[in-house]
Amino acid sequence: MNNDIFSKVLGYEDEKKELLLIRSWILDEKIMNNEKLTVPKGILFYGEPGCGKTLILREYSKSFNCPIYVIDGDKENLCNEIHEVFEKARKEKLAIVLIDEIDLLIGKLPNVERTLQSELDGINQNGHVLVMATTNHRRKLDDALVRTGRFDREILISYPDR
């Protein structure tokens, strides 16, 4: 296992193995260009507050050495921010879009969830944009938002053990 990627993350060995496998698929052009294989377009990290979801997301995303775009909901028009971020990301050979606490983001305005769904559906089929999000409240997310094809992997991050 590549310890450099997760040097700040202790434990979570199974989760790290899965993430490294996904990373190897995304960085392998033969796999990415094979139409018969489906590489995850989105990864949702979920679990209780304070268990390390954001840390894992941050460290993992840096390992790709590609542009990282963050949707943080700070702009006045959140739907435009979502559209602009995905538009920039699609122009890259490989890009990552991060959404921390997606449950809070989609609850801000009525059209935000639909805008996000549309952008996730518009991701290049070659998987050039990887979307990663965290949530403390998985049950609050509409199944349509986290269905296969939008968030293909859901990874539970529970509290670390000793």
N, C-alpha and C positions, 0 to 999 in steps of 0.2 A: 504494500500500500504506500502511496506517495504521502509521506509524513509532512512534506513542505506545505501542501495545500491546506491541511487541517492542523497545523502546528499549534494553533490557539484553541483547538477544540479537543477536549478530553472526553473519552468515552464515545458512545454512539457508533461503535465499530460496524454494526450491520448497516446502519444508515449511510455511513461514509463509503462502505463498499458499493452500495447501490449507486450512490452519486458518482463515484469514480467510474463505474461501468457506463453510466449514461454519458459522462464526459468523454470516455474513450470512443463511444459511438459517434458523438457529435463531431469530434475532431478527426474521425476517420472518413476521408472523402469517399472511399468505396462504399461504405455503409450509408452515408448521407445521400449518395447518388443512386442507390439501389431502390427502385420504385416498389419492390416487393417487401421491403422492410419499413417498419414504422418506428421512428425515433421520437421520443417524447418532445412535444412542443412547449409543454408547461409543467411545472412542478409546484405543488402546493405543500408548504410546510405548515402543519397545524399542531396545536398543543396548548397547554396552559401558559399563562403569562410568566415570563422569567425563566423559561426552560432552555433557552439558547437558540431559538429559531432564527432570529436575525443574525446572530453571530455566524451560524452555519451558512446561512444564505450569503452573507457578505464575503466570507472566506472562500466559499465555493465559487462564487461569481468571479472573483479576482483571478482564479486559476485559469480562466479561458483566454486571457490576454487579448481581449476584444473590447470594443466600446460597450459601456454599461450605461443604460438610461434608467432613470428613476422617475416613477410616477408618485408624487408625494401629496398631491392635492393642495398645494400652496397657491396655485394660480386662481384667479377669480373665476375663470370658466374652465371647470374641470374636464368637461367633455372635449374641449379644444386641446387641453394639455394631453389627454390620452391619445387623441388623434395625432398630434404633433410628434409625440414620443415614438409611436409606432411607425410613422412616416419616416423619421430619421433612422430608426433601427432597420427598416427594410432596405435602406440604401447600402447597408454594410454587407460584407461577405458573411460575417457572423456577428451578431449583437445579442446582448442580454437586456431584458426589461425587468426591472425589479419593482415590486409593489409590496411594501411592508404594511401589514395590518389591512389587508384588502377589505375585510368586513367593515371597517370604519370608513373607508374610501367610498364604497358603493352605497353607503347609507346617507351620504351627504346630499345628493340630489336625485330626483326620480329617473333621469335619463342616463345616469352614469353607468349603471349595470348594463344596460342595453348597448351603450357605446363601447364598453369594454368587450362585451360578447362579440360585437361586430368586428372589432379590431383583432380579437383572437382568431376569429374565423378567417380573416384576411391574411393570416401569416403565410408566408411563402411555403409551399408544400415541401420544399427541400429542407425545411427546418433551420433556416438561417437566423431566425429569431427565437431565442429561448426565453420564455416568460417564467419568472419565479416569484411566488407570492407567499406571504405568511398570514396566518390568522389565529387568533385565540379562540374563535368561535366557529368551528367548522359547520356546526348544525344550522347556523344562521345564514349560510351561503346557499343560494338557490342551486338546485341540482343542474339546472341549465347552464349556469356559469362554470361549474367545475366538471362538466361531462368530458368524456373521452374526446379528444380532438382539440380541447381547450387546455385542460389540465390533465394530462395523461398519467401523471404520477402524483399520488398523495402520500406524504411521508409524515408519520406521527413522530413528533419530537417530544418525548416525555421528560419528566425531571430526571436529571442524571442520578445514577446510583453512586454509591461510595467509590 
